[in-house]
Amino acid sequence: MIHFMKVELRKGHMKQYIQASFIASIVLLVFIYFIAFAAKIEREPGFQQYTNIYLLTSTVWMIFFLSSQLCCIGV
């Protein structure tokens, strides 16, 4: 089964997309912790809760995804 998965990855050239999503996930995780750290230092009550931080990061992620999709279709 793993052999077939490797063959499909090579055939579909998915390695670049997997690497890009892995890097984007790491950047997003660092962004979450940076926001939490900055909120703690600045004593910002709105961003001291992870629900608000996740809301902000999900919005940033959706904007990033939308812009990448628009670039791919040539708009």
Secondary structure, DSSP 8 states (H G I E B T S, - for coil): -HHHHHHHHHHHT-HHHHHHHHHHHHHHHHHHHHHHHHHHHHT-GGGSSHHHHHHHHHHHHHHHHHHHHHHHHT-
